[in-house]
């Protein structure tokens, strides 16, 4: 029954996102997602799939700076959970050179035994900035009532990356986990990502924590991932053009009539004088004086 309900919810959510994106595509809505296969599923620095391979994917719909996202990954927990599902609603404003990502997450673990508190809410904020080939990001994640017996929980992570080549990037992150009723720990990772194509990329990364004595999820681990991303950007709406001859008209000609086959341009010498000159291809006037019998800067003798 639980598995059937989970499949129905995921199918309805996916259908709604795809249908909404298709219907609103002409209104500037962008649509994208990613499908990934990993040697293990890792979240907040801890192993979440009992060291088994994991299949994950996400779909995202955005309009301007506002977006909605659905994430799913296979997982494994001692309480019977066999997946991790996250629904997100957020916004990505910009302040100068800084990019923000402020979002509300609702997550749960389908398959968890009855009576165990596996659904909870998270509030998350990212701030990032690029510096040439480098980029940095700070993430703060807060949950007022976490997974299981955990009450308040914080996850603060700093990340830095460096673009080695157009297709290769090195990145590292360090995170701090503080909870009320759960285990506190420090986690870090370092790895390299390589783009095989514009849509296909591989990532090799080492994860570790300062609480290896807890064993299991807290052990160090090397994780490999291959991911395929796709996106449909909002359509561009170029301004309407009244006629081909209206293209590429210099600013000084906008308020003056044009003679067929010729353009009238204010003479660079000033004095309110005008000169006729032949026109080049449609919409591309020749430079002042080119092919014109009049000498630049001289008045036509009568």
C-alpha positions in Angstrom: 0.0 0.0 0.0 2.8 2.4 0.9 4.7 1.7 -2.2 1.6 2.1 -4.3 0.8 5.5 -2.7 4.4 6.6 -3.2 4.4 5.7 -6.9 1.0 7.5 -7.3 2.3 10.7 -5.6 5.5 10.7 -7.7 3.6 10.1 -10.9 1.1 12.9 -10.2 3.9 15.4 -9.2 5.9 14.6 -12.3 2.8 14.9 -14.6 1.8 18.2 -13.0 5.3 19.7 -13.4 5.7 18.6 -17.0 2.1 19.7 -18.0 2.6 23.1 -16.2 5.9 23.7 -18.0 4.5 22.8 -21.4 1.4 25.0 -20.9 3.4 28.0 -19.7 6.4 27.7 -22.0 5.2 30.6 -24.1 4.9 32.8 -21.0 8.6 32.7 -20.3 8.7 29.6 -18.0 11.9 27.6 -18.1 12.0 23.8 -17.4 14.9 21.5 -16.7 16.1 18.6 -14.6 18.8 15.9 -14.1 19.1 12.2 -13.9 22.1 10.7 -12.1 23.5 7.3 -11.3 25.9 7.3 -8.2 27.9 4.6 -6.6 26.3 5.8 -3.3 23.8 8.3 -2.2 25.2 11.0 0.1 23.3 13.8 1.9 24.8 16.3 4.3 28.1 14.4 4.2 26.6 11.0 5.3 26.0 7.8 3.3 22.3 7.2 2.8 22.1 4.1 0.6 23.9 1.5 2.7 26.9 1.7 0.3 24.6 0.6 -2.6 24.4 2.4 -6.0 21.7 5.0 -6.1 19.5 6.4 -8.9 18.3 10.0 -8.5 16.6 12.6 -10.5 15.0 16.1 -10.2 12.6 18.2 -12.2 12.5 22.0 -11.9 10.1 24.7 -13.3 11.0 28.4 -12.9 9.4 31.7 -13.8 11.7 34.6 -13.4 13.5 34.2 -10.1 10.8 31.9 -8.6 11.0 28.1 -9.0 9.6 24.8 -7.9 11.6 21.6 -7.8 10.9 17.9 -7.1 13.8 15.5 -6.1 13.9 11.7 -5.8 16.6 9.3 -4.9 16.8 5.7 -3.9 18.1 5.3 -0.3 18.3 2.9 2.6 17.7 3.6 6.3 17.5 1.4 9.5 13.9 2.4 9.8 12.9 0.8 6.5 13.0 3.9 4.3 14.0 3.1 0.7 13.9 6.5 -0.9 14.4 10.2 -0.2 11.8 12.7 -1.6 12.1 16.5 -1.5 9.7 19.1 -2.8 11.1 22.6 -2.9 9.6 26.1 -3.5 12.2 28.9 -3.7 13.4 32.1 -5.2 16.8 33.1 -6.7 17.2 36.9 -6.4 20.5 38.8 -7.1 22.1 41.5 -5.0 24.9 43.1 -7.0 27.4 40.4 -7.7 25.9 38.0 -5.2 23.4 35.3 -6.0 20.9 34.1 -3.5 18.8 30.9 -3.3 16.1 31.0 -0.6 13.9 28.0 -0.4 11.4 26.0 1.6 11.8 22.2 1.5 9.4 19.4 2.5 11.1 16.0 2.6 10.2 12.5 3.7 11.4 8.9 3.4 8.9 6.6 1.8 8.9 3.0 3.1 9.7 4.0 6.7 8.0 1.9 9.4 4.6 3.1 10.6 4.7 5.5 13.6 8.2 6.8 12.9 8.6 10.5 12.2 10.2 10.7 8.8 8.6 13.7 7.3 10.0 17.2 8.1 10.4 20.7 6.9 13.6 22.6 6.1 14.3 26.3 5.5 17.5 26.8 3.4 19.4 29.8 2.1 22.5 30.0 -0.2 24.6 33.0 -1.0 27.3 32.6 -3.7 29.6 34.7 -5.8 32.1 34.2 -8.6 35.6 35.6 -8.8 36.9 34.9 -12.3 37.6 31.1 -12.4 36.8 30.7 -8.7 33.4 30.6 -7.0 32.3 30.4 -3.3 29.1 29.5 -1.7 27.7 29.5 1.9 24.7 27.4 2.8 22.6 27.6 5.9 19.9 24.9 6.4 17.5 24.8 9.4 14.8 22.3 10.4 12.5 23.1 13.4 11.7 19.4 13.8 14.1 16.9 12.1 14.1 13.3 11.2 13.0 10.8 13.9 13.8 12.0 17.5 15.8 14.9 16.3 14.3 18.3 17.1 16.0 21.5 15.9 18.8 20.8 13.4 21.3 23.1 11.7 23.6 22.4 8.7 26.0 25.1 7.8 28.3 24.4 4.8 31.0 26.5 3.0 32.0 25.5 -0.5 34.6 26.7 -2.9 35.3 25.7 -6.6 37.9 26.4 -9.2 37.5 26.0 -12.9 40.6 24.1 -14.2 39.6 24.0 -17.8 36.4 24.8 -19.8 35.3 21.2 -19.0 36.9 20.5 -15.6 36.3 21.9 -12.2 37.7 21.2 -8.7 35.6 21.8 -5.6 35.6 21.2 -1.9 33.2 21.8 1.0 33.2 21.8 4.7 30.0 21.4 6.8 28.9 21.5 10.4 25.9 19.6 11.8 24.4 20.7 15.1 21.2 19.1 16.4 18.9 18.9 19.4 18.4 15.2 20.1 20.7 13.9 17.4 24.4 13.4 16.6 26.6 16.4 15.9 29.5 16.0 13.4 31.7 17.8 10.9 31.8 16.6 7.3 33.9 17.5 4.3 34.4 16.5 0.7 36.7 17.2 -2.2 36.4 16.1 -5.9 36.6 16.8 -9.6 33.8 17.2 -12.1 34.4 16.7 -15.8 31.9 17.5 -18.6 31.8 14.9 -21.3 29.3 17.0 -23.3 27.1 20.0 -22.6 24.5 17.7 -21.0 26.6 14.8 -19.6 29.1 15.0 -16.8 31.0 12.7 -14.4 32.0 13.5 -10.8 34.6 11.7 -8.6 34.5 12.8 -4.9 35.8 11.8 -1.5 33.5 12.3 1.5 34.6 12.0 5.2 33.5 13.0 8.7 35.1 13.5 12.1 32.9 10.8 13.7 34.1 7.6 12.0 33.8 5.9 15.4 30.0 6.0 14.8 30.6 3.7 11.8 28.3 3.0 8.9 27.0 6.3 7.5 29.9 8.3 9.1 32.7 6.4 7.4 34.8 8.0 4.6 33.8 7.0 1.1 34.7 7.6 -2.5 31.7 8.3 -4.7 31.5 8.3 -8.5 28.6 9.8 -10.3 27.4 10.2 -13.9 24.7 12.7 -14.5 22.6 13.8 -17.5 21.1 17.3 -17.3 18.5 18.9 -19.6 16.8 22.2 -19.8 14.3 24.2 -21.8 15.0 27.9 -21.4 12.2 30.5 -21.7 11.5 31.5 -25.4 13.0 34.7 -26.6 10.5 37.3 -27.8 12.4 39.7 -30.2 10.8 43.2 -30.6 8.5 43.5 -33.7 10.1 44.9 -36.8 7.9 47.1 -39.1 10.1 46.5 -42.1 13.6 45.4 -43.1 14.7 48.9 -43.8 13.9 49.8 -40.2 16.7 47.6 -39.0 20.1 49.0 -38.0 19.0 52.6 -38.5 21.5 55.0 -36.8 20.2 57.0 -33.9 20.7 60.3 -35.7 18.4 59.1 -38.5 15.4 58.0 -36.3 13.7 61.4 -36.4 14.2 62.1 -40.1 12.6 60.7 -43.3 14.6 58.4 -45.6 14.6 58.8 -49.4 14.3 55.5 -51.2 17.8 54.3 -52.1 19.4 57.1 -50.1 19.9 58.0 -46.5 20.1 61.5 -45.1 22.7 62.0 -42.4 23.7 65.0 -40.4 27.1 66.1 -41.5 29.8 65.5 -38.9 31.1 69.0 -39.4 27.9 70.4 -37.8 26.2 73.6 -38.8 22.9 71.9 -39.5 24.1 70.8 -42.9 22.8 67.6 -44.6 24.3 65.5 -47.3 22.9 62.8 -49.5 24.8 59.6 -49.8 24.1 56.2 -51.5 22.8 53.4 -49.3 24.5 50.1 -49.0 22.6 46.8 -48.5 19.2 47.0 -46.9 19.5 48.7 -43.6 23.3 49.1 -43.8 24.2 52.7 -44.8 27.6 53.4 -46.2 30.0 55.6 -44.1 29.5 59.3 -44.6 31.0 60.5 -47.9 31.5 57.0 -49.3 30.7 56.9 -53.0 29.3 60.5 -52.7 30.5 63.2 -55.1 30.4 65.7 -52.3 33.5 66.3 -50.3 33.1 65.9 -46.6 32.9 69.2 -44.8 32.2 71.3 -47.9 29.1 73.0 -48.9 27.6 72.2 -52.3 28.2 75.1 -54.7 25.1 76.5 -56.4 
